[in-house]
Amino acid sequence: MQDLTPLSRHGRRPRRVRLAVLACALAAACGAAMAQKAPLRAEVIHWWTAGGESAAVKSLAEAYKAAGGEWVDTAVALGEQARAVAVNRIVGGKPPTAAQFNTSRQFLDLVEQGMLNPVDAVAQQEGWDKFLPETVLNVIRVKGHYYAAPVNIHMPTWLWYSKAALAKAGVAQEPRSMDELFAAMDKLRAAGLTPLAHGGQAWQDNIVFTAVLANQGGRDLYLKVLRDRDPKAIQGEAFKQVLLSFKRLQGYVDRNSPGRNWNDATALLIGGKAGFQFMGDWAKGEFTLARQQPGRDYGCIPGFGPQSPYIIQGDVLVFPKSRQPETVQAQLLLAKVVTSPAAQLAFNARKGSIPIRTDVDAGALDLCAQKGLAIMKDRSRHLGNGEVYLTPDQNGALADILTAYWNRNLPVEKVQKDIAAALRD
């Protein structure tokens, strides 16, 4: 706009006029700055604290920032503790914007009590129901509403092995059955190596049990025990043999196993000190950080045989109830970002899991991830993890029984009866 203020005799405008013009300019600049939207702030509680996990979650934070948001990181070690912090804050009226949970029934109580915001708009816009597996949809979708954004698909019962350790022990090929696994571990022990790297924690014991149940018991027994909770199957001979194999594996761990963290067990494989480890595909992040490559330094076995069940687990973000427009917008943006193809590829390449989407470039993923994606195309091999079929109380009771059996000399028949009683409706 042209300035029509008269000039002074020196060719300049009066000082009061110059100050007024400056004030107007500053006001305009401030107004323009305020007109720019402030970043949508999202505090996220999670337990991605191990080395590979930290690198993965950083990629989500960067993607959210690129989309115009501000990721506020609240990392809490261990899943149970992180969930407890999130629930306490939600109940206490000071919720985060989002919180990590597993793809399970862990957050169903929050949904039923009306403590979570749905993200239906994003789910419908992105067509989640078109590419997500039924086992995931059945968890995140409650009465037609989507209460969680899936971040990845984990398979918790991969069998990892150190190629250096197996070579030293004279194990020529990877095992294709439980019998071949026991034979390989005998050779590792004879070579002075730890046959099975394991962390003596209840959830890790449960992973070993689940792996044996899926691979030795097969799909039918797995569902009869965990989904149907069939007392006859639980106390039958086939399940007895599963429990005996599970207990036999305990004889192959080292004496320092109790209380060991999972990533410290993985480090034994990375260092060539141990042969095998049953662990979810998040372990791959630790190999990656150590600059090891699948096929060259380590191997990954998703199951014994082409029909072995592929157990679908994973992580989701849930969104605590809020009526603040900015918070709701931040939640919707976060749900959209973490499920986008680019963020999915970047996160899962670091995390060790596989993307929830099928429209990503599988060629950018490693050998193990490509194995998982190939298996995911066969829906007949999909199974939910135990937390999908069991209530938290049932799951906790089962874990207690299995850990007691792992660490003590208990009759297998008693363990069968205890499990049947714990899983009774």
C-alpha positions, 0 to 999 in steps of 0.5 A: 500500500502506498504511504501518503504521509506528507514529508518533512522539509528534510525529505523525511517523515516525522519521527512519530510517523516512522514509529507508527509505520514500524509498529504496523510492520511488526504487528503484521509480522506477528500476525503472519507468524501466528497465522502459521499453524503450530505443530500438532503436538503428540506425546507418545508413551512406548517401550521401544528402548532397545538399540534397534527399537530406538532407531525405529521409533526415531523414524516415526518421529521424523515422519510425524515432524515432516507431516507438520507434527511434533513428536514428544517421546516418553519411553518407558522400559519394558512393556508391562511398565509402559502400559501401566504408566499409560493406563494410570495417566489415562485413568488419572485424567492426564493422558498422553496423545497416544500409547503403545500396546500390543496387538491383543486384548490388552486395551479392550477394557479401555475401549469398553470404558469409553477411554479411547478415541476412535480413528475411523476417519483414517481407517476408512480413508486408507482402507485398512480393512482391505489390507490388514489380516483378520487377526489384526482387524479383530483386535483393533476394530470393536463394534465397527469402530477402529480404536488403534493404529497398527504399526507393524506385524511381528512373528514372535516365534522365529528361531534365530541362529549364529552361522559362526557357532553352527559352523564351529559345532559342525552343524551343516544345515539348519534344523527342519524339525524339533528332533533335528534342533535337539541334535544340533544343540547336542553338537553345540554343547559338545563344542563348548558353546551355549546351545540355546540363548535365553532370558529367564523371564516369564514372557520369554519362557512363553515365547519358547512354549508357543514356538514348540506348540505351533511347530510340534503341535501344529495349527489344530492343537494350537487352536484347541489349546489357546482358542478353544481351551479344550480340556480334553486336548490340553490333557491329551497325549499330543499336548503332553509331548509338547510340554515335554519338548518345552521342558527339554529345551530348558536343559540347553540354556546356560546358568546365567539365563535367569533374568537376562534381557532378550537383547542380551541373549541375542548378543550371545548369537551376535558374538558367536557364543550361542547357537539358537534363540527363540525370539520375535523378529524384533531381534533382527534390529539387534543384528542390524545394529551390529552390522550383521546380515541375514544369510551371511552372519545369521539365519532365521527360521519362521517355522519347521516346514512349509505349513508351519503356523505363522503367528501374528503379533505386533504393536499398535498405538491407541489414542486416549479420550480427548475433546480438545480439537488440537489433540484429536487432530494430532491423533488422527495425523499420527494414525495416518502417518504411522500407517503410511507406506513410507513410514511403514517401510522405514520403521519396519526395516529398522524394527525387524518386523514386517509392514502392515501394508502389502503396497510397499517395496518388498525389495527394500526389506531384508531376507528374513522380512521377505520370508515373512511377507511371502508367508503372509500371503497364505492366510491358512497359516495365519494364527493369532498369538495367545493374547488374542485368544486369552483374557489378560488374567488367563494369559497371566495364569498360563505364563505363571504355570509355564515359568514354574514348570520351566524352572522346577521339576514338576510332573507334566501331568500336573502341569496339564491339569493346572493349565486346563484349570487356568484356561477354564471359562 
